[in-house]
Amino acid sequence: MKKLLTVLTAVGVLAGVALAEEVTSVNIVGYKKHTFESGKLHLVSSQFQSIDGSPVNAETLIGDQLPYGSEIFSWNAKKVGGPGYESSERVLVFPVVDGWGEDLKLDGTKGFWVSPGGPTGMTYEVAFLGEVPLMDVVTNVIAGTITMTAYPYTADIAFTNTQLFAQSEEGDQMFIWDPDTQYSSYEYVVVFPILDGWGAAAEALVLTQGTGIWYDRASSNDLQIVDIRPYLN
């Protein structure tokens, strides 16, 4: 927690805003607050890069903001032996282990599940923080069949303004998770000459920062998409 408080202090100084605000990206430092409830799954993402240049994983992103027994899961469509989950758990086995296990990389194009430990119904305020991505473009590979993904910049964006939308094809499906109501599903449908697209609900959808997405491609071929930074330096 000492490390977290030190970084949060730096964020407050550099960004010049109160921590009560949910997102800030002034001077390339920012954070996003999430509320996680034990007993529920949360499908999220983090677009921030680490402040010290180290890889982003559960230890650097979440640390001790969640209790022992908390887990994260990320889908690896290219996993050796076939697609499947990779996971990391916060464990205490004194004096051998104290922290998150598997070094699971959490870059900005990856969605992942968070399953908080602790008593059912307990809530935790967790701040994902780091440097705001300032790359002009981010390339993301959407695996053939199903993958977990995310919009790679620290901004809310209409689904219709993403390259995922622009390059989608007939039969593609997208799933957005809510911890209380669970999945909302969308499909690209062609019914000539009446319909050719995602439909009104998907086209009105705004992907909020920190959202994780399940995307199921109709094609078994990988799709490379290139998103352009939506904000100025």
KEZAPA-984428 format. One record per residue (C-alpha): residue number from 0; x, z, y. Coordinates in nm, 3 decimals, always signed. Each point is the difference from the previous one (the first is absolute). Example, Ala and Ser with C-alpha at 12.3 -4.5 7.8 and 13.67 -1.06 7.14 Angstrom:
KEZAPA-984428
<node><resi>0</resi><x>+1.230</x><z>+0.780</z><y>-0.450</y></node>
<node><resi>1</resi><x>+0.137</x><z>-0.066</z><y>+0.344</y></node>
end
This chain:
KEZAPA-984428
<node><resi>0</resi><x>+0.000</x><z>+0.000</z><y>+0.000</y></node>
<node><resi>1</resi><x>+0.294</x><z>+0.065</z><y>+0.235</y></node>
<node><resi>2</resi><x>+0.102</x><z>-0.364</z><y>-0.025</y></node>
<node><resi>3</resi><x>-0.358</x><z>-0.113</z><y>+0.068</y></node>
<node><resi>4</resi><x>-0.032</x><z>+0.223</z><y>+0.307</y></node>
<node><resi>5</resi><x>+0.330</x><z>-0.130</z><y>+0.134</y></node>
<node><resi>6</resi><x>-0.116</x><z>-0.361</z><y>-0.035</y></node>
<node><resi>7</resi><x>-0.340</x><z>+0.074</z><y>+0.149</y></node>
<node><resi>8</resi><x>+0.173</x><z>+0.155</z><y>+0.300</y></node>
<node><resi>9</resi><x>+0.202</x><z>-0.318</z><y>+0.038</y></node>
<node><resi>10</resi><x>-0.318</x><z>-0.207</z><y>-0.020</y></node>
<node><resi>11</resi><x>-0.158</x><z>+0.209</z><y>+0.274</y></node>
<node><resi>12</resi><x>+0.302</x><z>-0.043</z><y>+0.226</y></node>
<node><resi>13</resi><x>+0.052</x><z>-0.369</z><y>-0.062</y></node>
<node><resi>14</resi><x>-0.362</x><z>-0.101</z><y>+0.005</y></node>
<node><resi>15</resi><x>-0.103</x><z>+0.232</z><y>+0.281</y></node>
<node><resi>16</resi><x>-0.338</x><z>+0.078</z><y>-0.155</y></node>
<node><resi>17</resi><x>-0.167</x><z>+0.302</z><y>-0.161</y></node>
<node><resi>18</resi><x>-0.007</x><z>+0.025</z><y>-0.378</y></node>
<node><resi>19</resi><x>-0.379</x><z>+0.023</z><y>+0.022</y></node>
<node><resi>20</resi><x>-0.005</x><z>-0.378</z><y>+0.041</y></node>
<node><resi>21</resi><x>-0.032</x><z>-0.183</z><y>-0.328</y></node>
<node><resi>22</resi><x>+0.240</x><z>-0.288</z><y>+0.056</y></node>
<node><resi>23</resi><x>+0.273</x><z>-0.069</z><y>+0.251</y></node>
<node><resi>24</resi><x>+0.254</x><z>-0.279</z><y>+0.014</y></node>
<node><resi>25</resi><x>+0.176</x><z>+0.050</z><y>+0.335</y></node>
<node><resi>26</resi><x>+0.379</x><z>-0.031</z><y>-0.020</y></node>
<node><resi>27</resi><x>-0.027</x><z>-0.128</z><y>-0.359</y></node>
<node><resi>28</resi><x>-0.079</x><z>+0.345</z><y>-0.145</y></node>
<node><resi>29</resi><x>-0.345</x><z>+0.078</z><y>-0.134</y></node>
<node><resi>30</resi><x>-0.210</x><z>+0.182</z><y>-0.251</y></node>
<node><resi>31</resi><x>-0.335</x><z>-0.023</z><y>-0.176</y></node>
<node><resi>32</resi><x>-0.194</x><z>+0.305</z><y>-0.110</y></node>
<node><resi>33</resi><x>-0.194</x><z>+0.003</z><y>-0.327</y></node>
<node><resi>34</resi><x>-0.233</x><z>+0.263</z><y>-0.139</y></node>
<node><resi>35</resi><x>+0.037</x><z>+0.031</z><y>-0.377</y></node>
<node><resi>36</resi><x>-0.240</x><z>+0.205</z><y>-0.213</y></node>
<node><resi>37</resi><x>+0.089</x><z>+0.143</z><y>-0.340</y></node>
<node><resi>38</resi><x>-0.217</x><z>-0.133</z><y>-0.280</y></node>
<node><resi>39</resi><x>-0.031</x><z>-0.341</z><y>+0.166</y></node>
<node><resi>40</resi><x>+0.211</x><z>-0.315</z><y>-0.004</y></node>
<node><resi>41</resi><x>+0.115</x><z>-0.160</z><y>+0.324</y></node>
<node><resi>42</resi><x>+0.116</x><z>-0.363</z><y>+0.018</y></node>
<node><resi>43</resi><x>+0.238</x><z>-0.031</z><y>+0.295</y></node>
<node><resi>44</resi><x>+0.315</x><z>-0.167</z><y>+0.130</y></node>
<node><resi>45</resi><x>+0.275</x><z>+0.073</z><y>+0.250</y></node>
<node><resi>46</resi><x>+0.151</x><z>-0.265</z><y>+0.222</y></node>
<node><resi>47</resi><x>+0.265</x><z>+0.225</z><y>+0.158</y></node>
<node><resi>48</resi><x>+0.371</x><z>-0.036</z><y>-0.062</y></node>
<node><resi>49</resi><x>+0.214</x><z>+0.311</z><y>-0.038</y></node>
<node><resi>50</resi><x>+0.159</x><z>+0.130</z><y>+0.318</y></node>
<node><resi>51</resi><x>+0.342</x><z>+0.047</z><y>-0.164</y></node>
<node><resi>52</resi><x>-0.001</x><z>-0.333</z><y>-0.185</y></node>
<node><resi>53</resi><x>-0.046</x><z>+0.151</z><y>-0.346</y></node>
<node><resi>54</resi><x>-0.250</x><z>-0.149</z><y>-0.249</y></node>
<node><resi>55</resi><x>-0.361</x><z>+0.110</z><y>+0.046</y></node>
<node><resi>56</resi><x>-0.125</x><z>+0.193</z><y>-0.302</y></node>
<node><resi>57</resi><x>-0.220</x><z>+0.302</z><y>-0.069</y></node>
<node><resi>58</resi><x>+0.275</x><z>+0.243</z><y>+0.095</y></node>
<node><resi>59</resi><x>+0.070</x><z>-0.155</z><y>+0.340</y></node>
<node><resi>60</resi><x>-0.361</x><z>-0.096</z><y>+0.080</y></node>
<node><resi>61</resi><x>-0.196</x><z>+0.303</z><y>-0.127</y></node>
<node><resi>62</resi><x>+0.257</x><z>+0.267</z><y>-0.085</y></node>
<node><resi>63</resi><x>-0.156</x><z>+0.346</z><y>-0.018</y></node>
<node><resi>64</resi><x>-0.320</x><z>-0.093</z><y>+0.186</y></node>
<node><resi>65</resi><x>-0.179</x><z>-0.007</z><y>-0.337</y></node>
<node><resi>66</resi><x>+0.021</x><z>+0.278</z><y>-0.264</y></node>
<node><resi>67</resi><x>+0.173</x><z>-0.008</z><y>-0.336</y></node>
<node><resi>68</resi><x>-0.197</x><z>-0.199</z><y>-0.254</y></node>
<node><resi>69</resi><x>-0.085</x><z>-0.273</z><y>+0.252</y></node>
<node><resi>70</resi><x>+0.057</x><z>-0.355</z><y>-0.124</y></node>
<node><resi>71</resi><x>+0.026</x><z>-0.351</z><y>+0.135</y></node>
<node><resi>72</resi><x>-0.058</x><z>-0.317</z><y>-0.201</y></node>
<node><resi>73</resi><x>+0.091</x><z>-0.356</z><y>+0.088</y></node>
<node><resi>74</resi><x>-0.078</x><z>-0.314</z><y>-0.198</y></node>
<node><resi>75</resi><x>+0.295</x><z>-0.217</z><y>-0.101</y></node>
<node><resi>76</resi><x>-0.121</x><z>-0.348</z><y>-0.093</y></node>
<node><resi>77</resi><x>+0.357</x><z>-0.095</z><y>-0.103</y></node>
<node><resi>78</resi><x>+0.075</x><z>+0.308</z><y>-0.211</y></node>
<node><resi>79</resi><x>+0.220</x><z>-0.061</z><y>-0.303</y></node>
<node><resi>80</resi><x>-0.224</x><z>-0.009</z><y>-0.303</y></node>
<node><resi>81</resi><x>-0.305</x><z>-0.100</z><y>+0.201</y></node>
<node><resi>82</resi><x>-0.189</x><z>+0.106</z><y>+0.314</y></node>
<node><resi>83</resi><x>-0.071</x><z>+0.370</z><y>+0.038</y></node>
<node><resi>84</resi><x>+0.022</x><z>+0.312</z><y>+0.211</y></node>
<node><resi>85</resi><x>+0.316</x><z>+0.172</z><y>+0.119</y></node>
<node><resi>86</resi><x>-0.038</x><z>+0.359</z><y>+0.112</y></node>
<node><resi>87</resi><x>+0.171</x><z>+0.292</z><y>+0.166</y></node>
<node><resi>88</resi><x>-0.100</x><z>+0.369</z><y>-0.013</y></node>
<node><resi>89</resi><x>+0.104</x><z>+0.296</z><y>+0.213</y></node>
<node><resi>90</resi><x>+0.149</x><z>+0.245</z><y>-0.250</y></node>
<node><resi>91</resi><x>+0.161</x><z>+0.345</z><y>+0.007</y></node>
<node><resi>92</resi><x>+0.214</x><z>+0.087</z><y>-0.302</y></node>
<node><resi>93</resi><x>+0.226</x><z>+0.272</z><y>+0.138</y></node>
<node><resi>94</resi><x>+0.294</x><z>-0.038</z><y>+0.044</y></node>
<node><resi>95</resi><x>+0.024</x><z>-0.356</z><y>-0.129</y></node>
<node><resi>96</resi><x>-0.267</x><z>-0.199</z><y>+0.184</y></node>
<node><resi>97</resi><x>-0.175</x><z>+0.059</z><y>+0.332</y></node>
<node><resi>98</resi><x>-0.157</x><z>-0.310</z><y>+0.146</y></node>
<node><resi>99</resi><x>-0.141</x><z>-0.340</z><y>-0.084</y></node>
<node><resi>100</resi><x>+0.112</x><z>-0.157</z><y>-0.325</y></node>
<node><resi>101</resi><x>+0.021</x><z>-0.375</z><y>-0.056</y></node>
<node><resi>102</resi><x>+0.158</x><z>-0.180</z><y>+0.297</y></node>
<node><resi>103</resi><x>-0.301</x><z>-0.218</z><y>+0.074</y></node>
<node><resi>104</resi><x>+0.061</x><z>-0.231</z><y>+0.297</y></node>
<node><resi>105</resi><x>-0.292</x><z>-0.015</z><y>+0.245</y></node>
<node><resi>106</resi><x>+0.060</x><z>-0.294</z><y>+0.232</y></node>
<node><resi>107</resi><x>-0.258</x><z>-0.126</z><y>+0.248</y></node>
<node><resi>108</resi><x>-0.144</x><z>-0.272</z><y>-0.224</y></node>
<node><resi>109</resi><x>-0.090</x><z>+0.241</z><y>-0.281</y></node>
<node><resi>110</resi><x>-0.322</x><z>+0.191</z><y>-0.052</y></node>
<node><resi>111</resi><x>+0.009</x><z>+0.322</z><y>-0.202</y></node>
<node><resi>112</resi><x>-0.224</x><z>+0.280</z><y>-0.126</y></node>
<node><resi>113</resi><x>+0.043</x><z>+0.357</z><y>+0.117</y></node>
<node><resi>114</resi><x>-0.136</x><z>+0.275</z><y>-0.228</y></node>
<node><resi>115</resi><x>+0.050</x><z>+0.340</z><y>+0.169</y></node>
<node><resi>116</resi><x>+0.069</x><z>+0.308</z><y>-0.206</y></node>
<node><resi>117</resi><x>-0.150</x><z>+0.340</z><y>+0.064</y></node>
<node><resi>118</resi><x>-0.355</x><z>+0.135</z><y>-0.041</y></node>
<node><resi>119</resi><x>-0.281</x><z>-0.258</z><y>+0.000</y></node>
<node><resi>120</resi><x>-0.140</x><z>-0.047</z><y>+0.349</y></node>
<node><resi>121</resi><x>+0.314</x><z>+0.118</z><y>+0.180</y></node>
<node><resi>122</resi><x>+0.093</x><z>-0.235</z><y>+0.286</y></node>
<node><resi>123</resi><x>+0.344</x><z>-0.080</z><y>+0.136</y></node>
<node><resi>124</resi><x>+0.095</x><z>-0.167</z><y>+0.328</y></node>
<node><resi>125</resi><x>+0.294</x><z>-0.229</z><y>-0.074</y></node>
<node><resi>126</resi><x>+0.196</x><z>-0.196</z><y>+0.260</y></node>
<node><resi>127</resi><x>+0.166</x><z>-0.324</z><y>-0.104</y></node>
<node><resi>128</resi><x>+0.265</x><z>-0.059</z><y>+0.264</y></node>
<node><resi>129</resi><x>+0.299</x><z>-0.214</z><y>+0.081</y></node>
<node><resi>130</resi><x>+0.107</x><z>-0.306</z><y>+0.193</y></node>
<node><resi>131</resi><x>-0.261</x><z>-0.261</z><y>+0.084</y></node>
<node><resi>132</resi><x>+0.086</x><z>-0.336</z><y>-0.165</y></node>
<node><resi>133</resi><x>+0.118</x><z>-0.244</z><y>+0.265</y></node>
<node><resi>134</resi><x>+0.093</x><z>-0.295</z><y>-0.220</y></node>
<node><resi>135</resi><x>-0.149</x><z>-0.324</z><y>+0.135</y></node>
<node><resi>136</resi><x>-0.139</x><z>-0.081</z><y>-0.344</y></node>
<node><resi>137</resi><x>-0.044</x><z>+0.178</z><y>-0.331</y></node>
<node><resi>138</resi><x>-0.009</x><z>-0.194</z><y>-0.326</y></node>
<node><resi>139</resi><x>-0.216</x><z>+0.142</z><y>-0.276</y></node>
<node><resi>140</resi><x>-0.036</x><z>-0.132</z><y>-0.353</y></node>
<node><resi>141</resi><x>-0.352</x><z>+0.037</z><y>-0.142</y></node>
<node><resi>142</resi><x>+0.038</x><z>-0.004</z><y>-0.375</y></node>
<node><resi>143</resi><x>-0.212</x><z>-0.227</z><y>-0.216</y></node>
<node><resi>144</resi><x>-0.292</x><z>+0.192</z><y>-0.148</y></node>
<node><resi>145</resi><x>-0.028</x><z>+0.352</z><y>+0.147</y></node>
<node><resi>146</resi><x>+0.224</x><z>+0.194</z><y>+0.238</y></node>
<node><resi>147</resi><x>-0.006</x><z>+0.290</z><y>+0.246</y></node>
<node><resi>148</resi><x>+0.095</x><z>-0.108</z><y>+0.349</y></node>
<node><resi>149</resi><x>-0.037</x><z>+0.078</z><y>+0.371</y></node>
<node><resi>150</resi><x>+0.019</x><z>-0.154</z><y>+0.345</y></node>
<node><resi>151</resi><x>+0.366</x><z>+0.055</z><y>+0.098</y></node>
<node><resi>152</resi><x>-0.029</x><z>+0.099</z><y>+0.368</y></node>
<node><resi>153</resi><x>-0.108</x><z>+0.322</z><y>+0.175</y></node>
<node><resi>154</resi><x>-0.324</x><z>-0.140</z><y>+0.138</y></node>
<node><resi>155</resi><x>-0.366</x><z>-0.035</z><y>-0.085</y></node>
<node><resi>156</resi><x>-0.082</x><z>-0.364</z><y>-0.063</y></node>
<node><resi>157</resi><x>-0.303</x><z>-0.208</z><y>-0.084</y></node>
<node><resi>158</resi><x>+0.026</x><z>-0.133</z><y>-0.354</y></node>
<node><resi>159</resi><x>-0.071</x><z>-0.347</z><y>+0.142</y></node>
<node><resi>160</resi><x>+0.322</x><z>+0.024</z><y>+0.207</y></node>
<node><resi>161</resi><x>+0.227</x><z>+0.059</z><y>-0.300</y></node>
<node><resi>162</resi><x>+0.193</x><z>-0.254</z><y>-0.201</y></node>
<node><resi>163</resi><x>-0.158</x><z>+0.150</z><y>-0.310</y></node>
<node><resi>164</resi><x>-0.333</x><z>-0.133</z><y>+0.129</y></node>
<node><resi>165</resi><x>+0.146</x><z>-0.332</z><y>+0.116</y></node>
<node><resi>166</resi><x>+0.153</x><z>-0.078</z><y>-0.338</y></node>
<node><resi>167</resi><x>-0.271</x><z>+0.139</z><y>-0.227</y></node>
<node><resi>168</resi><x>-0.164</x><z>-0.222</z><y>-0.261</y></node>
<node><resi>169</resi><x>-0.323</x><z>-0.031</z><y>-0.191</y></node>
<node><resi>170</resi><x>-0.040</x><z>+0.284</z><y>-0.248</y></node>
<node><resi>171</resi><x>+0.235</x><z>+0.242</z><y>+0.177</y></node>
<node><resi>172</resi><x>-0.128</x><z>+0.358</z><y>+0.020</y></node>
<node><resi>173</resi><x>+0.089</x><z>+0.294</z><y>+0.222</y></node>
<node><resi>174</resi><x>-0.082</x><z>+0.368</z><y>-0.051</y></node>
<node><resi>175</resi><x>+0.008</x><z>+0.273</z><y>+0.267</y></node>
<node><resi>176</resi><x>-0.020</x><z>+0.363</z><y>-0.113</y></node>
<node><resi>177</resi><x>-0.177</x><z>+0.291</z><y>+0.166</y></node>
<node><resi>178</resi><x>+0.062</x><z>+0.347</z><y>-0.152</y></node>
<node><resi>179</resi><x>-0.371</x><z>+0.084</z><y>+0.026</y></node>
<node><resi>180</resi><x>-0.183</x><z>-0.328</z><y>-0.067</y></node>
<node><resi>181</resi><x>+0.278</x><z>-0.164</z><y>-0.207</y></node>
<node><resi>182</resi><x>+0.039</x><z>-0.380</z><y>-0.011</y></node>
<node><resi>183</resi><x>-0.137</x><z>-0.264</z><y>+0.236</y></node>
<node><resi>184</resi><x>+0.064</x><z>-0.342</z><y>-0.152</y></node>
<node><resi>185</resi><x>+0.021</x><z>-0.344</z><y>+0.158</y></node>
<node><resi>186</resi><x>+0.034</x><z>-0.345</z><y>-0.158</y></node>
<node><resi>187</resi><x>+0.084</x><z>-0.348</z><y>+0.124</y></node>
<node><resi>188</resi><x>-0.293</x><z>-0.208</z><y>-0.126</y></node>
<node><resi>189</resi><x>-0.068</x><z>-0.372</z><y>+0.013</y></node>
<node><resi>190</resi><x>-0.361</x><z>-0.115</z><y>-0.054</y></node>
<node><resi>191</resi><x>-0.005</x><z>-0.357</z><y>+0.132</y></node>
<node><resi>192</resi><x>-0.138</x><z>-0.076</z><y>+0.255</y></node>
<node><resi>193</resi><x>-0.134</x><z>+0.346</z><y>+0.090</y></node>
<node><resi>194</resi><x>+0.301</x><z>+0.230</z><y>-0.011</y></node>
<node><resi>195</resi><x>+0.376</x><z>-0.035</z><y>+0.018</y></node>
<node><resi>196</resi><x>+0.175</x><z>+0.325</z><y>+0.085</y></node>
<node><resi>197</resi><x>+0.000</x><z>+0.379</z><y>-0.018</y></node>
<node><resi>198</resi><x>-0.342</x><z>+0.061</z><y>+0.148</y></node>
<node><resi>199</resi><x>-0.111</x><z>+0.197</z><y>+0.304</y></node>
<node><resi>200</resi><x>+0.100</x><z>+0.347</z><y>-0.122</y></node>
<node><resi>201</resi><x>+0.363</x><z>-0.094</z><y>-0.066</y></node>
<node><resi>202</resi><x>+0.024</x><z>-0.207</z><y>+0.316</y></node>
<node><resi>203</resi><x>-0.112</x><z>+0.304</z><y>+0.204</y></node>
<node><resi>204</resi><x>+0.252</x><z>+0.227</z><y>-0.172</y></node>
<node><resi>205</resi><x>+0.272</x><z>+0.168</z><y>+0.204</y></node>
<node><resi>206</resi><x>+0.304</x><z>+0.120</z><y>-0.193</y></node>
<node><resi>207</resi><x>+0.097</x><z>+0.328</z><y>+0.164</y></node>
<node><resi>208</resi><x>+0.362</x><z>+0.105</z><y>+0.010</y></node>
<node><resi>209</resi><x>+0.100</x><z>+0.179</z><y>-0.318</y></node>
<node><resi>210</resi><x>-0.257</x><z>-0.171</z><y>-0.223</y></node>
<node><resi>211</resi><x>+0.100</x><z>-0.096</z><y>-0.352</y></node>
<node><resi>212</resi><x>-0.158</x><z>-0.304</z><y>-0.166</y></node>
<node><resi>213</resi><x>-0.057</x><z>-0.121</z><y>-0.353</y></node>
<node><resi>214</resi><x>+0.019</x><z>-0.381</z><y>+0.002</y></node>
<node><resi>215</resi><x>-0.089</x><z>-0.206</z><y>-0.308</y></node>
<node><resi>216</resi><x>+0.106</x><z>-0.363</z><y>+0.017</y></node>
<node><resi>217</resi><x>-0.198</x><z>-0.257</z><y>-0.195</y></node>
<node><resi>218</resi><x>+0.328</x><z>-0.186</z><y>-0.053</y></node>
<node><resi>219</resi><x>+0.274</x><z>+0.137</z><y>-0.223</y></node>
<node><resi>220</resi><x>+0.260</x><z>-0.138</z><y>+0.243</y></node>
<node><resi>221</resi><x>+0.164</x><z>+0.225</z><y>+0.258</y></node>
<node><resi>222</resi><x>-0.091</x><z>-0.060</z><y>+0.366</y></node>
<node><resi>223</resi><x>+0.252</x><z>+0.047</z><y>+0.281</y></node>
<node><resi>224</resi><x>-0.155</x><z>+0.092</z><y>+0.333</y></node>
<node><resi>225</resi><x>+0.171</x><z>+0.049</z><y>+0.336</y></node>
<node><resi>226</resi><x>-0.166</x><z>+0.226</z><y>+0.256</y></node>
<node><resi>227</resi><x>+0.104</x><z>-0.013</z><y>+0.366</y></node>
<node><resi>228</resi><x>+0.051</x><z>+0.319</z><y>+0.201</y></node>
<node><resi>229</resi><x>-0.326</x><z>+0.061</z><y>+0.196</y></node>
<node><resi>230</resi><x>+0.155</x><z>+0.208</z><y>+0.280</y></node>
<node><resi>231</resi><x>+0.286</x><z>-0.031</z><y>+0.247</y></node>
<node><resi>232</resi><x>+0.337</x><z>+0.177</z><y>-0.032</y></node>
end
